[in-house]
Amino acid sequence: MWIDVALDHASAKKLRPEIWIAVDALRATAVMATFLAEGGKSIYLTGDVEEARALRREFNLLAMGEQGALPIPGFDFDNSPLALLKARDRIQGRSVVHITSNGTKLVKMLTSLGGIIFAGSFLNLSACVSRAAELLLGGSLVQSGIPVELDEVEKVFGDGRRRAGVGPGLVVACAGRQGLPILDDTYFAGAFVKRLHALMPDAQLLDGALIAQAVSDALPREDAFGQSHSGQIMAELGLQEEILFCARVDVYSCVPQASFEGGHLVMKA
């Protein structure tokens, strides 16, 4: 088995693991976990505002998200887990359409590459690690409909280059910002890798995983979130409480998973 980290979208497109952990630590994947854990039914994902409005009308959905870290006019919520906590009664049993600058686009892109996709954040870190380890160690990948050649000794990059990697693989895919790596996502990826590798010490850590792990060892979590570009923008907008909440560990046991319903990309617990 092997574990890797894609620091940005371009890197992810070259990888073909059986399991993806999608992360947009500030704040999309934290919002997904919060919405579902606090009683929401499902999350329709899109990267286009007009499509979000159309889905909202068609399925009588709530709407949440951001563009450039700013609320979208007419939406019920911005990209805020704290706003969802204050509206628990309103979201019970409801479904929502979600759009963000980076995170929802990442999940949509990953669906074109195959494999199981989970949404990870510090809020549901242990739950994501446990679910991934359960699938990788328990043979459930085949039962999930993902073809796994357990005896293969190489994986193939999207451009045809080959890389070492025995058995099934997992990649933590970082949303980044505007196509580039970002500190908060990389930091989470490193923390995830450390937790998972502790449960699977025989798994091979590839370069991306080693890089992310080194980053997570280099500074405290709150500092990584506050110093990242996303964190600085949020601080300028007065969202320091949002940063601190997204840096909390194991608030939820919910693991959002991507699927398709009626041709629409949906996340459910």
FIMARDO-448897 format. One line per field, with one value per residue (C-alpha): x, y, z; residue in three letters; residue number from 1. Coordinates in pm, 1 decimal, decimal comma, always signed. Layout:
X <- [X;...] $
Y <- [Y;...] $
Z <- [Z;...] $
residu <- [ala;...] $
num <- [NUM;...] $
***
This chain:
X <- [+0,0;+108,2;+17,4;+78,5;-25,2;-118,6;-29,4;-244,8;-489,8;-220,5;-45,7;-371,7;-445,3;-132,5;-231,9;-471,3;-529,3;-820,5;-905,9;-895,5;-915,3;-1019,4;-921,1;-993,6;-911,5;-1020,3;-1306,8;-1500,7;-1441,4;-1486,4;-1822,6;-1922,1;-1849,6;-2033,2;-2345,5;-2387,1;-2290,1;-2531,2;-2832,2;-2810,8;-2916,6;-2694,1;-2472,6;-2489,9;-2150,6;-2083,0;-1817,5;-2054,6;-2280,7;-2552,5;-2563,0;-2593,5;-2891,6;-3052,0;-3007,1;-3147,7;-3466,6;-3499,9;-3460,6;-3572,8;-3227,3;-3061,5;-2757,8;-2418,6;-2074,5;-1829,8;-1641,7;-1311,4;-1387,4;-1694,0;-2061,6;-2267,4;-2569,2;-2899,4;-2750,5;-2871,1;-2520,2;-2165,7;-1883,5;-1901,2;-1922,1;-2005,0;-2305,1;-2430,2;-2395,8;-2617,3;-2875,8;-2899,0;-3280,1;-3292,1;-3069,0;-3224,0;-3315,2;-3246,6;-3015,8;-2794,7;-2604,3;-2245,7;-2003,5;-1656,9;-1357,1;-1143,1;-1285,9;-1601,0;-1409,3;-1148,7;-1406,2;-1566,9;-1227,7;-1144,3;-1460,8;-1318,1;-1014,3;-1194,3;-1176,4;-1361,3;-1367,0;-1399,9;-1394,9;-1140,6;-1073,8;-935,8;-1296,4;-1332,2;-966,7;-983,5;-1305,0;-1149,2;-831,3;-1029,8;-1253,1;-956,9;-766,6;-1075,4;-1104,2;-734,1;-674,0;-1008,0;-1037,2;-1352,9;-1228,8;-1326,1;-1664,7;-1707,6;-1674,1;-1321,4;-1099,6;-780,2;-488,0;-323,4;-18,8;+69,7;+413,2;+378,0;+129,2;+101,1;+98,3;-159,1;+113,7;+240,4;+535,9;+552,1;+602,3;+668,1;+374,1;+262,0;-106,3;-389,7;-310,1;-449,9;-389,9;-474,2;-567,4;-524,1;-752,3;-480,6;-554,2;-578,3;-403,4;-108,3;-20,1;-122,3;+0,4;-322,8;-416,0;-60,1;-47,1;-368,0;-240,2;+72,4;-127,8;-351,9;-52,2;+101,6;-222,4;-281,5;+78,1;+62,5;-219,0;-47,7;+327,3;+406,5;+250,1;+495,4;+508,2;+575,7;+737,9;+424,0;+334,1;+684,3;+676,2;+338,6;+445,4;+754,4;+534,6;+300,9;+600,5;+738,8;+492,4;+175,8;-158,3;-304,5;+8,1;-11,5;-373,5;-316,5;-6,3;-150,1;-277,1;-635,4;-593,4;-456,3;-747,9;-996,5;-828,1;-855,7;-1228,6;-1260,9;-1302,8;-1048,4;-1308,5;-1366,7;-993,9;-978,7;-1288,6;-1154,9;-832,3;-1019,3;-957,6;-1217,5;-1530,3;-1728,2;-1733,8;-1901,5;-1715,1;-1867,3;-1841,3;-1897,8;-2153,2;-2379,3;-2756,2;-2944,2;-2620,8;-2549,1;-2242,6;-2354,8;-2176,2;-2342,3;-2229,1] $
Y <- [+0,0;+356,7;+705,1;+1031,6;+1397,5;+1609,1;+1964,6;+2116,3;+2024,4;+1969,2;+1713,0;+1531,8;+1486,8;+1272,3;+1025,1;+730,4;+607,7;+398,2;+655,1;+1035,8;+1259,1;+1600,0;+1890,8;+2261,4;+2326,1;+2692,5;+2625,5;+2415,0;+2062,8;+2180,7;+2325,5;+1996,5;+1800,5;+2055,9;+2065,8;+1688,2;+1630,6;+1896,2;+1736,5;+1826,4;+1558,1;+1606,5;+1861,8;+1929,3;+2051,9;+2289,5;+2535,0;+2769,3;+3030,1;+3015,1;+2636,0;+2666,0;+2897,6;+2661,7;+2360,5;+2558,8;+2630,5;+2280,4;+2086,1;+2346,4;+2354,8;+2582,1;+2757,7;+2827,4;+2925,6;+3200,1;+3354,3;+3517,3;+3451,1;+3678,4;+3577,2;+3522,0;+3757,2;+3584,3;+3268,8;+3138,0;+3093,6;+3188,8;+2934,8;+2937,8;+2640,8;+2878,4;+3012,8;+2656,2;+2595,5;+2896,1;+2762,3;+2399,0;+2403,7;+2545,6;+2280,9;+1970,7;+1723,4;+1978,2;+1955,5;+2238,8;+2343,3;+2443,0;+2644,9;+2772,1;+2918,1;+2604,8;+2318,5;+2224,3;+2248,5;+2008,4;+1740,4;+1777,7;+1735,7;+1427,5;+1251,3;+1242,7;+1045,3;+751,0;+615,2;+680,5;+1044,9;+1160,3;+1518,9;+1569,1;+1846,0;+1873,9;+1872,2;+1507,6;+1401,3;+1079,7;+967,4;+1011,1;+829,0;+540,9;+506,9;+510,6;+252,5;+33,4;+27,0;-16,2;-286,2;-465,4;-546,6;-336,1;-153,5;-443,4;-461,7;-90,1;-148,7;-9,5;-248,4;-314,5;-520,1;-609,4;-761,7;-470,1;-318,1;+6,4;+289,1;+507,0;+887,0;+1056,1;+1152,1;+795,7;+808,1;+524,7;+535,5;+278,8;+179,4;-163,8;-239,7;+8,4;+373,9;+681,1;+1044,3;+1349,6;+1603,1;+1968,9;+2231,8;+2496,8;+2850,5;+2963,3;+2648,5;+2677,7;+2490,5;+2654,7;+2611,4;+2520,9;+2238,1;+2103,0;+2114,4;+1912,6;+1662,9;+1605,8;+1553,4;+1305,6;+1115,4;+1083,5;+950,1;+702,6;+582,4;+509,0;+263,1;+132,8;+140,8;-86,4;+153,8;+333,4;+712,5;+883,7;+1224,8;+1435,6;+1265,5;+1318,7;+1688,4;+1743,6;+1554,8;+1775,1;+2084,7;+1960,0;+1894,2;+2244,3;+2466,9;+2464,8;+2411,3;+2752,6;+2924,6;+2730,8;+2830,8;+3192,5;+3237,7;+3076,5;+3301,1;+3190,9;+3256,3;+3605,2;+3692,6;+3562,0;+3759,3;+4077,1;+4006,6;+3963,8;+3585,4;+3484,5;+3274,9;+3078,4;+3003,6;+2879,7;+2664,1;+2499,3;+2422,6;+2223,6;+1849,2;+1569,7;+1772,5;+1536,0;+1167,3;+1241,2;+1145,4;+1310,2;+1088,2;+1188,0;+1014,3;+1096,9;+1127,8;+1196,2;+1311,6;+1560,7;+1546,7;+1502,8;+1461,9;+1252,8;+1120,6] $
Z <- [+0,0;-60,1;+62,9;-120,3;-111,1;-412,1;-313,4;-590,7;-866,7;-1128,4;-909,3;-835,3;-1205,3;-1238,6;-965,7;-960,6;-604,8;-488,4;-217,4;-226,3;+79,9;-55,9;+167,4;+161,0;+525,3;+520,5;+483,1;+228,9;+359,8;+718,5;+614,1;+447,3;+764,5;+978,4;+761,8;+755,3;+1119,0;+1240,1;+1070,1;+701,0;+452,8;+147,8;-26,5;-400,6;-520,5;-807,1;-914,3;-1096,5;-931,2;-1196,5;-1179,5;-802,0;-838,1;-1091,3;-863,4;-573,0;-767,8;-913,5;-589,2;-332,5;-177,1;+69,8;-79,7;+75,6;-40,7;-126,6;-411,3;-323,0;+47,9;+21,2;+61,3;-254,0;-280,1;-216,2;-63,1;+272,8;+413,9;+330,5;+359,1;+738,3;+976,6;+1262,7;+1072,1;+1032,5;+1406,1;+1472,0;+1224,3;+1338,1;+1340,3;+989,8;+830,7;+990,4;+715,2;+442,6;+142,9;+23,4;-286,2;-208,9;-419,4;-327,1;-505,4;-465,7;-258,9;-450,5;-777,2;-638,1;-554,7;-895,5;-1064,0;-857,1;-970,5;-1324,0;-1199,0;-1036,3;-683,3;-359,0;-247,7;+112,2;+242,6;+518,5;+768,5;+1118,4;+1240,9;+1129,8;+1112,8;+1315,8;+1148,0;+802,6;+903,8;+1052,6;+747,1;+509,6;+712,9;+731,9;+353,2;+283,6;+543,0;+536,3;+167,5;+137,7;-171,7;-395,4;-225,0;-294,7;-666,6;-697,6;-895,6;-701,2;-826,8;-496,9;-663,2;-889,1;-831,9;-1023,8;-1066,5;-1374,5;-1377,8;-1600,1;-1849,4;-1882,3;-1642,1;-1391,1;-1017,1;-748,3;-534,6;-421,5;-379,4;-326,9;-267,5;-97,4;-188,3;+18,0;-249,9;-151,4;-300,6;-278,0;-387,8;-748,9;-862,9;-623,0;-300,4;+23,7;+379,4;+559,2;+321,2;+314,9;+694,4;+725,3;+469,6;+676,5;+993,4;+810,9;+673,6;+1021,2;+1170,0;+886,8;+875,6;+1248,3;+1171,1;+855,8;+928,5;+632,9;+381,8;+153,5;+196,3;-137,2;-178,8;-151,3;+175,4;+313,3;+217,7;+383,1;+693,4;+725,6;+702,0;+975,7;+1200,3;+1150,0;+1338,0;+1552,7;+1381,9;+1468,5;+1333,9;+1007,2;+959,4;+1057,2;+840,9;+526,9;+248,4;+312,9;+683,7;+622,1;+393,3;+648,0;+925,5;+716,8;+688,2;+1065,5;+1051,0;+1314,6;+1500,6;+1181,0;+1155,5;+1514,3;+1471,1;+1154,6;+1343,0;+1609,4;+1599,8;+1604,4;+1661,7;+1437,1;+1343,7;+1010,9;+689,5;+379,2;+69,3;-292,6;-513,5;-805,7;-789,4;-1108,4;-1268,7;-990,1;-763,9;-403,5;-69,5;+201,4;+538,5] $
residu <- [met;trp;ile;asp;val;ala;leu;asp;his;ala;ser;ala;lys;lys;leu;arg;pro;glu;ile;trp;ile;ala;val;asp;ala;leu;arg;ala;thr;ala;val;met;ala;thr;phe;leu;ala;glu;gly;gly;lys;ser;ile;tyr;leu;thr;gly;asp;val;glu;glu;ala;arg;ala;leu;arg;arg;glu;phe;asn;leu;leu;ala;met;gly;glu;gln;gly;ala;leu;pro;ile;pro;gly;phe;asp;phe;asp;asn;ser;pro;leu;ala;leu;leu;lys;ala;arg;asp;arg;ile;gln;gly;arg;ser;val;val;his;ile;thr;ser;asn;gly;thr;lys;leu;val;lys;met;leu;thr;ser;leu;gly;gly;ile;ile;phe;ala;gly;ser;phe;leu;asn;leu;ser;ala;cys;val;ser;arg;ala;ala;glu;leu;leu;leu;gly;gly;ser;leu;val;gln;ser;gly;ile;pro;val;glu;leu;asp;glu;val;glu;lys;val;phe;gly;asp;gly;arg;arg;arg;ala;gly;val;gly;pro;gly;leu;val;val;ala;cys;ala;gly;arg;gln;gly;leu;pro;ile;leu;asp;asp;thr;tyr;phe;ala;gly;ala;phe;val;lys;arg;leu;his;ala;leu;met;pro;asp;ala;gln;leu;leu;asp;gly;ala;leu;ile;ala;gln;ala;val;ser;asp;ala;leu;pro;arg;glu;asp;ala;phe;gly;gln;ser;his;ser;gly;gln;ile;met;ala;glu;leu;gly;leu;gln;glu;glu;ile;leu;phe;cys;ala;arg;val;asp;val;tyr;ser;cys;val;pro;gln;ala;ser;phe;glu;gly;gly;his;leu;val;met;lys;ala] $
num <- [1;2;3;4;5;6;7;8;9;10;11;12;13;14;15;16;17;18;19;20;21;22;23;24;25;26;27;28;29;30;31;32;33;34;35;36;37;38;39;40;41;42;43;44;45;46;47;48;49;50;51;52;53;54;55;56;57;58;59;60;61;62;63;64;65;66;67;68;69;70;71;72;73;74;75;76;77;78;79;80;81;82;83;84;85;86;87;88;89;90;91;92;93;94;95;96;97;98;99;100;101;102;103;104;105;106;107;108;109;110;111;112;113;114;115;116;117;118;119;120;121;122;123;124;125;126;127;128;129;130;131;132;133;134;135;136;137;138;139;140;141;142;143;144;145;146;147;148;149;150;151;152;153;154;155;156;157;158;159;160;161;162;163;164;165;166;167;168;169;170;171;172;173;174;175;176;177;178;179;180;181;182;183;184;185;186;187;188;189;190;191;192;193;194;195;196;197;198;199;200;201;202;203;204;205;206;207;208;209;210;211;212;213;214;215;216;217;218;219;220;221;222;223;224;225;226;227;228;229;230;231;232;233;234;235;236;237;238;239;240;241;242;243;244;245;246;247;248;249;250;251;252;253;254;255;256;257;258;259;260;261;262;263;264;265;266;267;268;269] $
***
